[in-house]
Amino acid sequence: MPITDDVRLGRDVRIFHPDLVNLYGCTIGDETRIGTFVEIQVGARIGARCKISSHTFICEGVTIEDEAFIGHGVMFTNDKLPRATTEDGRLQGAADWHVETTRVGRRASIGSNATILCGISIGDGAVVGAGAVVTRDVAPGDVVAGVPARSVRSRIDTLT
């Protein structure tokens, strides 16, 4: 059951290998392309005309706006203090943690193997370099790279 019945797919969405993706409870906008071995979890929202490359994980709480590019193997998180169990040793359930939201702005690009920590915003037109670990907000049009990701230049003029 790689694509569940509760997935809302827009017009002309292309999923290159539907049997090799996991999509459940998410919304995918018109004309978006989704590569092989992608997982998009419940409540995640992907805009129109996005490209989600192979081996990417988009968890609950992530919103990706229109025309964004997500490279191969990009990982999003949604929990600042992940734990398997509660203080008393019980397995954690839905009531035991809080989803932290993340926003990827319109026309932003995230390079392959980047990790995006939760609770941040990546601005419109921003670029995240391959392999970066994004730990704080990225301004619109900014280019960040490294571990942790730091601004290397601005490309504000290219957003028009």
N, C-alpha and C positions, 0 to 999 in steps of 0.2 A: 504494500500500500504506500508507494512513494509519494503520491500526490493525493491528499485526502479531499473528501467532498466539501469541506469547509473553506477551501482555498478560493479566493476571489481573483480570477484572472481577467485582465483587461483584454481589449481587442488586439489581435495579432501578436500575442506573446509567443516567443519562440523558446522552447525548452529542448535543448539539443538531444538529450537522452533522458526522456521522462522516467524510465525505469531505474535510472541511476542518480536521482535526486530525492531529497526529502523535503516536501513542502507541506506544512499543516497549519491551518488557522491564520494564514497570512494574506496580504493583499498585494497583488502585482499589477502595476500600471500598464497602459497600452504600449505596445511595440517593444517591451523590454525583452532582453535576451538573457537566458540563464544557462550557464555551462554545466558540464558533468560534475557529479559528486558535490553538489551544492546543497546545503541545508538551510532552510528559512523557517523559523519557528513561529508559533502562534503569536498573533498580535504585531508581528513585524510588518512594516509597510514600505513597499518599494514603489517609487514613482514611475512615470512614463519615460520611455526611451532610454532606460538605463541598460548598462551591460554589467552583468554579474558573472565574473570569470570562474572557472572550475576550482573545486576544492575550497570554496569559501563557506564560512559559517556565519549566519546572520541570526542572532538570537532575539528572543522576546524583548521588546523595549526599544528596538532600533527602527528609526525612520530614515529612509534614503529618498531624497527628493529627486525631481525630474532630471534626466540627462546626466546622471552621475555614472562614473566608471569605477568599478570595484575589481581590482586585479586578482590574480590567481592566489589562492591560499590566504586570503584576508580573514582575520579572526576578530570578532566583536565579543565583548563581555557585557554582562548585565548585573553583576553582583560585586560590590566593593569588598565584601568580607565573605568569600565563599567558604562554606563548611559542609561536610557530609552529614554531620549530626548536630543535635542541639546540645546545650550544656549538660543535660541529664543523660546523654548517650542515645537518644532516639534518632532514627533517620529523619532528616529535615523534610518537611512537607511545604506546600505552597504558603501556608500561614507563617512559616518560620523565617522568611526572608523577604526583602523588598526589591523589586525590579527597578534598577536605575536606567533612565532613558538616555539614548544617544541619538543625535541628529547629524546627518550628512547632508549638506546643502546642495542646492541646484548646481549642476555642472562641476561638482567637485570630483577629483580623481584620487584614488587610493591605490598605491603601488603594491605589487605582489608581496606576500608574506608580511604585510603590516599587521600590527595588533592594535586595536582600538579599545582602550579602557572605557568603562561605562561612565555615564554622567557628564559627557562632554558634547560640544557642538563643533562640527567642522564646517566652516563658513562656505558660502556660495563661491564657486570657482577656485577653492583652495586645492592644493596638491600635497599629498602625503607621499614621501619617497618610499621606495621598496624597502622592506625590512624595518621600517620605523616602528617605534612603540609610542603611541600617542597617549599622553597622560593628562593633557589639559586642552582647553579650547584652542582651536585654530581659527584665526581671523579670516574673514572673506578675502580671497585672492592671495593668501599667504602660501608660501612653499616651505614645508617643514621636512626634516630628515633626521635620522639618527636615533640613538637610544639613550635617554628619552628624546623624543622628537623636539627639535628646536628650529626656529625660523632661519632659513638660509637666504631668502629674498622674498620680495612681494611681486605679484603679477597683477595688481589691481587693474592696470590699463588693458588687460586682455579680456576683461569680463563683458565688454560692450558688444 
